Amino acid sequence: FVRITRLGSAGMKKILISVVLSSVASLSYATQQAFLIQNSGWMEPFYQDSNSQFKPLINGVIQTVAKPDDKIVVSVFNQSNALAKSPKIIYQGAGAKPMLADLQAQQIAYKNDKAYADTDFTEAVVSTITEPFAKQSGIIWIFTNNKNSPNNDAETIARNKEFYTLIHDNPAINKVLAFPLKMPVKGQHFNASGLMVYALAYGQSAEKDLNQLVESGQIAKIFTQQPALLKPLDKEPVQMIPQGVKNSSSIRASLSQDHKVLIFDLEPKKVVPEIKLTADLKNNFYPYNIAATKVEAKLMLANGQQAPIQISQTQVNLLTKENTKLEFNLPIPADVVVSPWSWTAFKAMGKQVIVPAQVQVTLYEQQLTLSDQFKQNLQDLFPNDPLSDVFVAPSNIQSSTAIIPVQFRLQYPLWSVMVMMAGILFGILLLIFLFALLSKSKRYDVLINGIKKQSIQLKPFSTQNIYGENAKIIAVAKRGLSKPTLEILDKDIIITLR
């Protein structure tokens, strides 16, 4: 049963959850993954039906998402009672071994001799974080029928709200995905049509690991349907998919192979002041439709320079299955177009010069509503059950921002590099010539009153004294690059050089 009961007073439990979930250590460890398998009363048909794929599914998930060096813990959970503590670890170790035999041995839990056990999701999650995870970041998988107990009392409603708060409001739970699955099973007392699998990322490194599992296609090997994003609902709401550039045939817009980076290929000679880009905004918040009364965008360069981007539509309604086409007037700051005579262009040696930037798109006053198709899907999987509260988007989230990496790629010609290299080579040769010229001495005869008296050698930019009788300095010879000049100190003597 999904009945979340007290672990002491309600106030003390809230404090415990807050302390535990706000103390994610920053140390780096191998990925931790915990697999929590519900075995309380309403899960009876998943365990009793001989055709149930419940346990093979769990084994398949573990083998698919776990890497050999991951720290793995597999537990069954219900709610701690006088008979047993929950959750109960059935495997813990490095890497995932085949788990089907261990899973087949698990049965429905009892809280007394006559009644099946209830369920406390919060207890299972918090216990996993504090004990096997040791408060270090990790991914927590929960396998449940997502069904509340009958005849709920006020305490159960409060504990369910507590789990909602744990999922949506606690900052230590960085990301939450849900996978609704069709699985018709029949037990002695209960029947079920579907199953819910949750993936909770506790801490930033677990969020990165969970994103990698999704983006690499690893999760899609076992879950063929698109996962439902429950958190975060305040960042990366949209993806920008370029469709064309209206005002220039020489500018090409595209996405990188991983569909994350918006790329503009520019020709330096044909750059325009702004790019009129037509692009589709894709809703990343499946299964929620996004309505926003105000949309803003701006371009941010790596040097901190920013410029606003005009958008053809300031209000949007982004559906889960349909993209919204918009036009963006994206300015090209002068810093983007690097001169072909710049050091940056020279270092590129005729290859592309890449100028990194970002486009920031912010949706204000956003309203999130579940798509009708997803609601119907849940109703088909869990007939006659009320919509789970975890699918109600938090009302305190009023805006969301997407940061889209951008690359401006400019192809510069090789001739400018060749000219610069020729200039550098000419400069080097000139320096060599000047050095040789400056290091060469020239011999000059000194004539005093028309008679050769001595010879001197002068290097460029050097001076030498000329002596007369009694070792008296009678003149000073100075040479630049050309002929030397004389500074005659004794005016009664005629001195010449030749």
C-alpha positions in Angstrom: 0.0 0.0 0.0 1.2 3.5 -0.6 0.6 4.6 3.0 3.3 6.8 4.4 3.2 6.8 8.1 5.1 8.5 10.9 8.7 7.8 11.8 8.3 9.9 15.0 6.6 13.3 14.9 5.8 14.9 11.5 8.0 17.9 12.4 11.0 15.7 13.4 10.7 13.8 10.1 10.6 16.9 8.0 13.7 18.1 9.8 15.4 14.7 9.2 14.5 14.8 5.5 15.8 18.4 5.1 19.1 17.7 6.9 19.7 14.4 5.0 18.9 15.8 1.6 20.8 19.1 2.0 24.1 17.4 2.9 25.2 15.9 -0.4 28.9 15.6 -0.1 31.0 17.2 -2.9 33.5 14.3 -3.1 33.7 12.4 -6.4 32.9 8.6 -6.4 32.0 6.0 -8.9 28.4 6.1 -9.8 26.0 4.8 -7.2 22.7 3.3 -8.2 20.0 1.9 -5.9 17.0 -0.1 -7.2 14.0 0.0 -4.8 11.4 -2.6 -5.5 8.0 -2.2 -3.8 6.7 -5.4 -2.2 3.7 -4.1 -0.2 0.0 -5.2 -0.5 -1.2 -3.6 -3.7 1.8 -5.2 -5.5 0.4 -8.7 -5.0 -0.5 -9.4 -8.7 3.0 -8.5 -9.9 4.4 -11.2 -7.6 1.7 -13.9 -7.9 0.8 -13.8 -11.7 2.9 -16.6 -13.4 3.1 -14.4 -16.5 4.2 -11.3 -14.7 7.2 -9.6 -16.4 7.8 -7.5 -13.2 10.9 -9.2 -12.0 12.5 -9.8 -15.5 11.9 -6.1 -16.2 13.8 -5.1 -13.0 16.7 -7.4 -13.9 16.7 -6.0 -17.4 16.9 -2.4 -16.1 19.7 -3.2 -13.7 21.8 -5.0 -16.4 21.1 -2.2 -18.9 21.9 0.9 -16.8 24.6 -0.3 -14.5 28.3 -0.1 -15.5 30.8 -2.6 -14.2 32.4 -0.2 -11.8 29.1 1.2 -10.4 28.2 0.8 -6.8 24.9 -1.1 -6.8 22.4 -1.8 -4.1 19.1 -3.6 -4.7 16.4 -3.5 -2.0 12.8 -4.4 -1.5 10.7 -1.9 0.4 7.3 -1.4 2.0 7.0 0.2 5.4 8.9 -0.6 8.6 6.8 -2.5 11.1 7.1 -4.8 14.1 8.0 -7.7 11.8 10.7 -6.1 9.6 12.6 -3.0 8.8 12.2 -1.4 5.3 14.0 -1.2 2.9 15.7 -4.6 3.0 18.9 -5.0 0.9 19.0 -8.1 -1.2 22.2 -7.3 -3.1 25.1 -4.8 -2.6 28.3 -4.7 -4.5 30.4 -3.4 -7.4 28.7 -3.8 -10.8 25.5 -5.6 -11.6 25.4 -9.4 -11.4 22.4 -11.3 -12.9 19.7 -10.6 -10.4 16.7 -12.7 -11.6 17.2 -15.6 -9.2 17.4 -13.2 -6.2 14.4 -11.3 -7.4 12.3 -14.5 -8.0 12.9 -15.3 -4.3 11.1 -12.1 -3.1 7.5 -12.2 -2.0 4.8 -9.8 -0.8 5.6 -8.5 2.8 3.2 -8.6 5.7 2.8 -6.1 8.6 1.1 -8.8 10.8 -0.3 -12.3 10.5 -3.4 -11.2 8.5 -2.5 -8.0 6.6 -0.2 -7.1 3.9 2.4 -4.4 4.5 1.8 -0.7 3.8 4.3 1.5 1.9 6.5 4.5 2.9 8.2 6.0 -0.1 10.0 8.7 1.8 11.4 6.2 4.4 12.8 4.1 1.5 14.4 7.0 -0.2 15.9 8.6 2.9 17.1 5.3 4.3 18.9 4.5 1.0 20.6 7.9 1.0 21.7 7.8 4.6 22.8 4.1 4.7 24.1 2.4 1.5 24.7 5.8 -0.3 26.4 7.3 2.8 24.9 10.6 1.7 26.9 10.6 -1.5 25.4 11.4 -4.9 23.5 8.5 -6.6 20.6 7.5 -8.8 17.6 5.9 -7.1 15.2 3.7 -9.2 11.8 3.0 -7.7 9.5 0.2 -9.1 5.9 0.7 -8.0 2.3 0.3 -9.1 1.8 4.0 -8.2 -1.4 3.1 -6.3 -2.7 4.7 -3.1 -4.3 2.6 -0.3 -8.1 2.5 0.0 -9.8 4.3 2.8 -7.0 6.9 3.1 -6.9 8.7 6.4 -5.6 12.2 7.1 -2.2 10.9 8.1 -1.7 9.1 4.8 -2.6 12.2 2.8 0.0 14.1 4.8 2.7 11.5 4.2 1.9 11.5 0.4 2.3 15.2 0.4 5.6 14.7 2.1 6.7 12.5 -0.8 5.6 15.1 -3.2 7.7 17.7 -1.4 10.6 15.3 -1.4 10.3 14.9 -5.2 9.7 18.4 -6.3 10.8 20.9 -3.6 14.0 19.5 -2.1 17.0 20.9 -3.9 19.1 17.8 -3.2 16.9 15.8 -5.6 18.2 17.3 -8.8 16.3 15.4 -11.4 13.3 13.0 -11.5 12.1 10.9 -14.4 9.0 8.7 -14.6 8.4 5.7 -16.9 4.7 4.6 -17.1 4.6 1.0 -18.3 1.8 -1.3 -19.5 1.9 -4.6 -17.5 -1.5 -6.4 -17.0 -1.3 -8.8 -14.1 -3.8 -10.7 -12.0 -3.4 -11.9 -8.4 -5.6 -13.6 -5.8 -7.0 -10.4 -4.5 -6.0 -7.6 -6.8 -5.5 -6.9 -10.5 -3.3 -4.3 -12.2 -2.8 -2.9 -15.7 0.4 -0.9 -15.4 3.6 -0.2 -13.5 5.5 3.0 -12.8 9.3 3.3 -12.7 10.9 6.4 -11.2 14.5 7.5 -11.5 15.6 10.1 -8.9 19.0 11.8 -9.2 20.3 12.7 -5.7 23.1 15.3 -6.2 24.7 17.0 -9.2 26.9 14.1 -10.3 23.9 11.8 -10.3 22.0 14.3 -12.4 24.9 14.2 -15.0 24.9 10.4 -14.9 21.2 10.2 -15.4 21.4 12.7 -18.3 24.1 10.6 -19.8 22.0 7.4 -19.6 19.2 9.2 -21.4 21.3 11.0 -24.0 23.4 8.0 -24.9 20.3 6.0 -25.7 21.2 3.4 -23.0 17.8 3.8 -21.2 15.9 3.6 -24.5 17.2 0.1 -24.8 14.8 -1.0 -22.1 12.2 1.8 -21.9 11.1 2.5 -25.5 8.7 5.3 -24.6 9.8 8.8 -23.9 10.3 9.4 -20.1 8.2 11.9 -18.3 10.2 14.7 -16.8 9.0 15.6 -13.3 12.0 17.7 -12.3 13.7 20.1 -13.0 10.9 22.3 -14.5 12.8 25.5 -14.4 15.8 25.0 -16.7 16.3 23.9 -20.3 12.6 24.1 -21.2 13.1 24.3 -25.0 15.5 23.2 -27.7 16.1 25.6 -30.7 16.0 23.8 -34.0 17.2 26.0 -36.9 15.2 26.0 -40.1 16.9 28.6 -42.2 18.3 32.2 -42.5 16.0 34.6 -44.3 18.3 37.5 -45.0 21.5 35.8 -46.2 22.2 32.9 -48.6 25.8 32.8 -47.4 25.0 32.1 -43.8 24.1 28.5 -42.9 22.5 27.5 -39.6 22.6 24.0 -38.2 22.8 21.8 -35.1 25.8 19.8 -33.9 25.7 16.0 -34.1 24.5 15.8 -30.5 21.8 18.4 -31.2 23.1 20.7 -28.4 25.1 23.4 -30.2 23.6 25.9 -32.6 26.2 26.5 -35.4 26.4 29.4 -37.8 28.8 29.1 -40.8 29.8 32.6 -41.9 31.8 34.1 -44.8 33.8 37.0 -43.4 33.3 39.1 -46.5 29.5 38.7 -46.5 28.7 39.1 -42.8 25.4 41.0 -42.2 24.7 43.0 -39.0 22.1 40.5 -37.8 20.9 37.0 -38.7 17.1 36.6 -39.3 16.9 33.0 -38.1 13.8 30.9 -38.5 13.7 28.2 -35.9 11.4 25.7 -34.2 11.1 25.8 -30.4 10.8 22.2 -29.1 9.2 21.6 -25.7 11.6 19.7 -23.5 9.2 19.4 -20.6 7.3 16.3 -21.7 4.6 15.4 -20.6 3.7 19.1 -19.9 2.4 21.7 -22.2 4.1 25.0 -21.6 2.3 28.3 -21.8 4.3 31.5 -21.3 3.1 35.1 -21.4 6.5 36.5 -22.1 9.5 35.2 -24.0 12.9 36.9 -24.0 16.2 36.0 -25.6 19.8 37.4 -25.6 23.1 36.6 -27.1 26.1 36.3 -24.7 29.7 36.2 -25.9 32.6 34.6 -24.1 34.0 38.0 -23.2 30.8 39.0 -21.3 29.3 41.1 -24.0 25.5 40.7 -24.4 23.0 41.8 -27.0 19.2 41.4 -27.0 17.5 39.1 -29.6 14.2 40.2 -31.0 11.6 37.5 -31.3 8.6 37.5 -33.7 6.3 36.3 -30.9 6.4 37.3 -27.3 3.9 34.8 -26.0 4.1 31.0 -26.7 2.1 27.9 -26.2 4.4 24.9 -26.5 2.7 21.6 -26.9 4.4 18.3 -26.1 4.2 16.9 -29.7 4.2 20.1 -31.8 7.1 22.6 -32.3 6.4 26.3 -32.4 8.0 28.2 -35.3 9.5 31.6 -34.5 11.8 34.1 -36.1 14.9 35.4 -34.1 16.8 38.6 -35.1 20.2 37.6 -33.8 22.7 40.4 -33.8 26.3 39.8 -34.9 28.6 41.9 -32.6 31.8 43.3 -34.1 33.8 41.0 -31.9 32.5 37.9 -33.8 34.0 38.9 -37.2 37.7 38.6 -36.7 40.0 40.5 -39.1 41.8 38.3 -41.6 45.0 40.1 -40.5 44.5 39.3 -36.8 46.6 36.9 -34.8 43.5 34.7 -34.3 43.1 34.3 -38.1 46.9 33.7 -38.5 46.8 30.9 -35.8 44.0 29.3 -37.7 46.3 28.8 -40.7 43.5 29.0 -43.2 41.2 26.8 -41.1 37.9 27.8 -39.4 37.9 30.4 -36.7 35.3 29.4 -34.1 33.8 32.1 -31.9 31.9 30.6 -28.9 28.8 32.2 -27.6 25.4 31.4 -25.9 21.8 32.1 -26.7 19.7 32.4 -23.5 15.9 31.9 -23.9 13.7 32.7 -20.8 10.0 31.9 -20.5 8.2 34.1 -17.9 4.9 33.4 -16.1 4.9 29.9 -17.4 2.1 27.5 -16.8 2.6 23.8 -17.0 -0.3 21.4 -17.7 -0.2 17.7 -18.4 -1.0 16.8 -22.0 -4.4 15.1 -22.6 -2.7 12.2 -24.3 -0.5 11.5 -21.3 -3.4 11.8 -18.9 -5.3 9.2 -21.0 -2.2 7.0 -21.0 -2.1 7.1 -17.2 -5.8 6.4 -17.0 -5.4 3.3 -19.2 -2.5 2.0 -17.1 -4.1 2.8 -13.8 -7.9 2.7 -14.3 -10.2 4.3 -11.8 -7.2 5.7 -9.9 -6.9 9.5 -9.3 -4.0 11.3 -10.9 -0.9 11.0 -8.8 0.1 14.2 -7.1 3.7 13.8 -8.4 2.5 14.8 -11.8 1.1 18.1 -10.7 3.8 20.8 -11.5 4.8 23.0 -8.6 2.9 26.3 -8.6 6.0 28.2 -7.3 7.9 27.7 -10.6 7.1 30.8 -12.6 9.9 30.9 -15.2 12.5 28.7 -16.8 15.7 29.4 -18.8 17.4 27.5 -21.6 21.1 28.1 -22.2 21.9 27.1 -25.8 25.6 26.9 -26.8 26.5 28.7 -30.1 29.4 28.5 -32.4 30.1 31.2 -35.1 32.4 29.5 -37.6 34.3 31.8 -40.0 36.3 30.3 -42.8 39.2 32.7 -43.6 41.3 32.4 -46.9 44.8 31.1 -46.8 46.2 34.0 -48.9 46.1 36.4 -46.0 48.1 33.9 -43.9 50.6 33.6 -46.8 51.0 37.4 -47.0 51.6 37.6 -43.3 54.1 34.7 -43.4 55.9 36.4 -46.4 56.0 39.6 -44.4 57.4 37.9 -41.4 60.0 36.1 -43.6 61.0 39.4 -45.2 61.4 41.0 -41.8 63.6 38.2 -40.7 65.8 38.5 -43.8 66.0 42.3 -43.3 67.1 41.8 -39.8 69.8 39.4 -40.9 71.0 41.8 -43.6 71.1 44.7 -41.1 73.0 42.5 -38.6 75.6 41.6 -41.1 75.9 45.2 -42.2 76.2 46.5 -38.7 78.9 43.9 -37.8 81.2 44.7 -40.8 84.2 47.0 -40.3 85.6 49.4 -42.9 89.2 50.7 -43.2 89.9 54.3 -43.7 93.2 56.2 -44.2 93.8 59.3 -42.1 95.5 62.2 -43.9 96.9 65.0 -41.8 97.7 68.1 -43.8 97.5 65.9 -47.0 99.9 63.2 -45.8 98.8 59.7 -44.8 99.7 59.3 -41.2 97.6 56.2 -40.0 94.7 53.9 -40.8 91.5 53.3 -38.7 88.7 50.7 -38.8 85.1 51.7 -38.1 82.0 49.6 -37.7 78.6 51.2 -38.4 77.5 53.5 -35.5 80.9 53.4 -33.9 83.5 56.2 -33.0 87.3 56.3 -32.8 89.8 58.9 -31.7 92.5 60.2 -34.0 95.8 61.0 -32.3 98.5 63.4 -33.3 102.0 64.1 -31.9 102.5 63.5 -28.2 99.4 61.2 -28.2 97.1 64.2 -28.4 93.6 63.6 -29.6 93.2 65.9 -32.6 89.9 64.5 -34.0 87.0 62.1 -33.5 85.7 59.9 -36.3 82.1 58.9 -36.2 80.3 56.5 -38.6 76.6 55.8 -39.2 75.5 53.5 -42.0 77.3 55.6 -44.7 80.6 57.5 -44.7 82.1 58.6 -41.4 82.3 62.2 -40.3 85.0 64.0 -38.4 84.9 66.2 -35.4 88.3 68.2 -35.6 89.5 69.3 -32.3 92.7 71.1 -33.5 91.6 73.8 -35.9 95.2 74.4 -37.1 95.4 70.9 -38.7 93.6 69.7 -41.9 92.4 66.2 -41.4 90.6 64.1 -44.0 89.5 60.4 -44.3 89.6 58.3 -47.5 
